[in-house]
Amino acid sequence: MHIRLSLLFCLIIFLAGCGGGSSPSPSTQPPIQVTTPPGAQTLGSISQIQSLPSCPSGYGAGYQCKQAVVSCPGTADIQVTYGVQQVSGAKGTVVLLSGTGGTSPFQGPAVSMYPTAGYSVVNLSWASTWEDTGTAQKSVGNAACRPATMLSYLLNNVFNSGAKCSLGFSGGSGAIGYALAWYGADTYLDKVQLESGPVFSDIAQGCMVPAPPPLTVCAPGQFGCQPGDTFSAPLAYDSTDAAIVRPVTSDNSCAGSTPTSSTSNSNWKAMSILDGTPNRNFSHPKTSISGWLCDNGLNNSASEGNLWFQQFTNSSQVASLLIVPVSNCKGAEGVDPGLTPAGVDVPTAMLTDLTDPVNGCVAHPRP
């Protein structure tokens, strides 16, 4: 009887977690403060990391998922799920950022093509719209700290060997644009591919009433463009996109029916990637960039993206820059089924771009 009681006591102690070797629960893990590069806007912290028994809906076979909480200055805490398809001996890691509010994982050929090509993939989905700070004071730029913090944490703390790369679609491309310009992601990102964006380059122009004139994308002589790739795209948000922008900026006058006030215009400009201040960074000599822009003129993602690309005027600012007009897009922004000017389907062209031995997802030595 004495032996049985002793064994029972030991079992109770073990189940209570009093024995050595047990891992701390998510609630007791100390937050991981992500290091902010010199001169960049402050990044946030990661906490409550936990593995999930299965991935949420939208993640395909082969993913292993975790959840975490991201905390950033001027924003409410937000939960994020990140699914991983890890490749043994991977050449590098590509973080995928989906469109709109990022509440569903990225869908598209890259999800399966990139692991087949030898790259591990991390696919993010947010519990709520990442662009909404969750506070009374809205700023998409401040909210962009969330994906920027996750990018840095994943590529510098978790998958910190091999090339470090990211692919973003629409709102996800905007997140990468902020990460590079505001949050110092050029210090570690080797390659970015931007589908339909970066959006949010100039929210003020998108929201302005009366609407600004259309923008010439890939104007003759623009760095990163090929001769003859010029097309025109609207700068104003259409009704669908304006309905997305209004709640995350707390301003229902965006693309409305009355002329824009100077206050609204200033607030929108201050939260844009191109906010007009001198402390934003558009020199990324270690980050190769490719942009894939729909030429159908159905919304302003191409023109917003081109405003950002115009900041790069010579090869000393960027490891490489490639801007590709895409025809036959699905809807306003769906570049994946489209065609390049050379008639190559976009998934094939993007895979060729990612695996390029010089300008693709390859590690660029840094000091």
C-alpha positions in Angstrom: 0.0 0.0 0.0 2.8 2.4 0.8 4.4 1.8 -2.6 1.1 2.4 -4.3 0.5 5.7 -2.5 4.0 6.9 -3.3 3.5 6.1 -7.0 0.1 7.8 -7.0 1.6 10.9 -5.3 4.4 11.0 -8.0 1.8 10.7 -10.7 -0.2 13.7 -9.3 3.0 15.8 -9.1 3.9 14.9 -12.7 0.4 15.8 -14.0 0.4 19.1 -12.1 3.6 20.0 -14.0 5.7 20.2 -10.8 8.3 17.8 -12.2 11.3 19.0 -14.3 11.3 19.2 -18.0 7.7 20.6 -18.5 7.2 23.5 -21.0 5.6 26.7 -19.9 2.0 27.3 -21.0 1.3 30.0 -23.6 0.0 32.2 -20.8 3.2 32.1 -18.8 5.7 32.5 -21.7 7.4 35.8 -21.6 6.8 38.0 -24.6 9.4 38.0 -27.3 10.4 41.6 -28.2 11.3 41.7 -31.9 14.4 43.8 -32.5 13.8 47.1 -34.3 16.5 47.9 -36.9 18.3 51.3 -36.5 16.2 54.2 -37.7 13.1 52.2 -38.3 9.7 52.6 -36.6 9.3 50.4 -33.5 8.4 46.8 -34.0 6.2 44.9 -31.5 6.4 41.6 -29.5 5.1 38.1 -29.9 3.5 36.1 -27.0 1.2 33.2 -26.2 2.8 31.0 -28.9 1.1 27.5 -29.1 1.0 24.6 -31.5 -2.5 23.7 -32.9 -3.6 20.1 -33.1 -4.8 20.9 -36.7 -4.8 23.9 -38.9 -7.9 26.1 -39.4 -10.0 25.9 -42.5 -8.2 27.3 -45.6 -4.9 25.6 -44.9 -4.3 22.6 -47.2 -2.6 19.3 -46.5 1.0 19.4 -45.3 0.7 22.4 -43.0 1.6 22.5 -39.3 0.1 25.5 -37.6 0.8 27.6 -34.5 -1.0 30.6 -33.0 0.5 33.7 -31.4 -0.5 37.1 -30.2 1.1 40.2 -31.7 1.4 43.4 -29.7 2.4 46.7 -31.3 2.5 50.3 -30.2 -0.8 52.1 -30.7 -2.8 49.0 -31.5 -4.8 46.4 -29.7 -3.3 42.9 -29.4 -4.2 40.6 -32.3 -4.1 36.9 -32.7 -2.3 35.4 -35.8 -2.1 31.8 -37.1 0.9 30.8 -39.1 0.9 27.5 -41.0 4.3 26.1 -42.1 5.2 23.7 -44.9 8.8 23.0 -44.0 11.2 21.6 -46.6 14.2 19.6 -45.6 17.4 21.3 -46.6 15.3 24.3 -47.8 17.0 27.0 -50.0 15.1 29.6 -47.9 11.8 30.6 -46.5 8.9 32.5 -48.2 6.3 34.2 -45.9 2.9 34.5 -47.7 0.6 37.4 -46.9 -2.9 37.3 -48.3 -5.2 40.2 -49.5 -7.8 42.4 -47.9 -7.5 42.1 -44.1 -5.4 38.9 -44.3 -8.0 36.9 -42.3 -7.7 33.9 -44.6 -4.4 32.2 -45.6 -2.9 32.9 -49.0 -4.4 30.9 -51.8 -2.7 30.4 -55.2 0.0 28.4 -57.1 2.8 29.6 -54.8 1.4 27.5 -51.9 2.4 24.3 -53.6 4.9 25.4 -56.2 7.4 27.0 -53.9 7.9 24.0 -51.6 8.3 21.8 -54.7 11.0 24.2 -55.8 12.8 23.8 -52.5 11.5 26.6 -50.3 9.8 26.4 -47.0 6.5 28.4 -46.9 4.9 30.2 -44.0 1.3 31.2 -44.5 -0.3 33.9 -42.2 -3.9 34.5 -41.3 -5.2 37.1 -38.8 -8.1 36.7 -36.4 -9.3 40.1 -37.5 -8.4 42.7 -40.1 -4.8 43.5 -39.5 -5.2 47.1 -40.9 -7.6 48.1 -38.1 -5.6 49.1 -35.0 -8.6 48.1 -32.8 -8.3 51.5 -31.1 -10.1 54.8 -31.5 -7.1 56.3 -33.2 -6.8 54.5 -36.6 -3.6 54.4 -38.7 -2.9 51.7 -41.3 0.7 52.6 -41.0 0.8 51.8 -37.2 -1.2 48.7 -37.8 1.4 47.6 -40.3 3.6 47.0 -37.4 1.8 43.7 -36.9 2.8 41.9 -40.2 6.2 43.6 -40.0 6.7 42.2 -36.6 5.7 38.7 -37.7 7.9 38.9 -40.8 10.9 39.8 -38.6 10.1 37.2 -35.9 9.6 34.4 -38.4 12.6 35.1 -40.6 15.1 36.2 -37.9 14.1 34.1 -34.9 12.5 30.9 -36.4 13.6 30.4 -40.0 16.9 32.2 -39.8 19.0 30.2 -42.2 18.9 30.4 -46.0 17.3 33.1 -48.0 14.5 35.2 -46.4 11.7 36.2 -48.7 8.0 37.2 -48.9 5.1 37.2 -51.3 2.1 39.5 -50.7 -1.1 40.0 -52.6 -3.1 43.3 -52.6 -3.4 44.2 -48.9 -0.5 41.8 -48.2 1.6 43.6 -50.7 0.8 46.8 -48.8 2.0 45.2 -45.6 5.4 44.4 -47.3 5.6 47.9 -48.6 5.2 49.3 -45.0 7.6 46.7 -43.7 10.3 47.9 -46.1 9.7 51.6 -45.9 8.7 52.0 -42.2 9.9 49.0 -40.3 13.4 48.1 -41.6 12.6 44.8 -43.3 15.3 45.6 -46.0 17.8 44.6 -43.3 16.9 40.9 -43.8 14.5 40.4 -46.7 16.4 39.1 -49.7 13.5 38.9 -52.2 9.9 40.2 -52.3 7.2 39.5 -54.9 4.3 41.9 -54.9 1.0 41.0 -56.5 -1.3 44.0 -57.2 0.4 46.6 -55.1 1.8 47.7 -52.8 -1.6 49.2 -52.0 -1.8 51.9 -49.4 1.1 53.8 -51.0 -1.0 57.0 -51.0 -4.3 56.5 -49.3 -5.0 60.2 -49.7 -5.0 60.0 -53.5 -7.2 56.9 -53.4 -9.8 58.6 -51.2 -9.7 62.1 -52.6 -12.9 63.8 -53.9 -12.8 65.0 -56.6 -10.8 62.0 -57.8 -7.3 62.6 -59.2 -6.6 61.8 -62.8 -5.5 58.3 -63.8 -1.8 57.5 -63.5 0.5 56.3 -66.2 2.0 53.0 -65.1 5.5 52.2 -66.4 5.9 55.5 -68.1 8.6 55.5 -70.8 12.0 55.4 -69.1 10.7 54.3 -65.7 13.3 52.2 -63.8 12.3 48.6 -63.6 9.9 48.7 -66.6 10.5 47.3 -70.1 9.9 49.6 -73.1 6.3 49.4 -74.3 4.9 48.2 -71.0 3.0 51.5 -70.4 -0.6 51.5 -69.5 -3.1 53.8 -67.6 -4.8 53.0 -64.3 -7.1 54.9 -62.0 -5.8 56.4 -58.7 -9.2 56.6 -57.0 -10.6 53.8 -54.9 -13.7 52.1 -56.4 -16.7 51.6 -54.2 -15.6 48.1 -53.1 -12.2 49.2 -52.0 -13.4 52.5 -50.4 -15.7 50.4 -48.2 -12.6 48.5 -47.0 -10.6 51.6 -46.4 -13.2 53.7 -44.5 -13.4 51.6 -41.3 -9.6 51.2 -41.0 -9.1 55.0 -41.3 -12.1 56.0 -39.3 -13.2 58.3 -42.1 -16.4 57.6 -44.0 -15.7 60.5 -46.5 -13.2 58.3 -48.4 -14.2 58.3 -52.1 -17.6 59.8 -51.1 -19.8 62.4 -52.5 -18.5 65.6 -50.9 -15.1 67.3 -51.5 -12.3 66.1 -49.3 -11.5 68.3 -46.3 -7.9 69.3 -45.6 -8.1 67.4 -42.3 -9.1 64.1 -43.9 -6.5 64.5 -46.6 -3.7 65.1 -44.0 -4.8 62.1 -41.9 -4.9 59.8 -44.9 -1.5 61.0 -46.1 0.1 60.5 -42.6 -0.9 56.8 -42.6 0.2 56.1 -46.2 3.4 54.3 -47.0 4.5 57.4 -48.9 3.6 59.7 -46.0 5.9 62.5 -47.2 8.3 62.4 -44.2 12.0 62.1 -44.7 12.4 59.2 -42.2 11.0 56.5 -44.7 13.4 54.2 -46.4 13.3 53.6 -50.2 16.8 52.3 -50.6 17.0 48.6 -50.5 20.3 47.5 -52.2 20.1 44.0 -50.7 16.4 43.3 -51.5 15.4 42.2 -55.0 11.8 43.3 -55.8 9.3 42.2 -58.4 5.9 43.7 -58.9 3.0 42.1 -60.9 0.3 44.7 -61.8 -3.0 44.1 -63.6 -3.3 46.2 -66.7 -7.1 46.1 -66.9 -7.7 49.4 -65.0 -10.5 47.9 -62.9 -9.2 49.3 -59.6 -6.3 51.4 -58.3 -3.9 48.6 -57.1 -1.7 49.0 -60.1 -1.4 52.8 -59.8 -0.9 52.6 -56.0 1.8 50.1 -56.6 3.4 52.2 -59.3 3.6 55.2 -56.9 5.8 53.0 -54.6 7.9 51.7 -57.5 8.6 55.3 -58.7 10.6 55.8 -55.5 13.3 53.6 -57.0 15.1 55.5 -59.7 18.4 53.5 -60.2 20.0 50.2 -59.5 22.0 51.4 -56.6 18.8 51.7 -54.5 17.7 48.1 -55.0 19.3 44.8 -55.7 17.0 44.4 -58.7 13.6 45.7 -59.7 11.2 44.1 -62.2 7.7 45.5 -62.9 5.5 43.3 -64.9 2.1 44.4 -66.5 -0.3 41.4 -66.4 -3.1 40.9 -68.9 -6.1 38.5 -68.5 -6.3 39.0 -64.8 -9.1 37.3 -62.9 -11.3 40.2 -61.7 -9.6 43.4 -60.8 -6.5 42.0 -59.1 -6.1 38.3 -59.7 -2.7 38.1 -61.5 -2.2 34.4 -60.9 -4.0 33.2 -64.0 -2.8 36.1 -66.1 -0.1 36.6 -68.8 3.1 38.6 -68.9 3.7 40.8 -72.0 5.8 38.0 -73.3 2.8 35.6 -73.2 4.1 33.6 -70.2 1.5 32.5 -67.6 2.1 34.4 -64.4 2.6 31.4 -62.0 5.4 30.1 -64.3 7.0 33.6 -64.6 6.8 34.2 -60.8 8.4 30.8 -60.1 11.2 31.6 -62.6 11.6 35.0 -60.9 11.8 33.4 -57.4 14.3 30.8 -58.4 16.6 33.1 -60.4 20.1 32.4 -59.2 21.0 36.1 -58.9 17.8 38.1 -58.4 15.5 35.4 -56.9 15.1 34.2 -53.3 18.8 33.8 -52.6 20.7 35.1 -49.6 22.3 38.5 -50.1 25.3 38.9 -47.8 25.0 41.7 -45.3 27.5 43.2 -42.9 
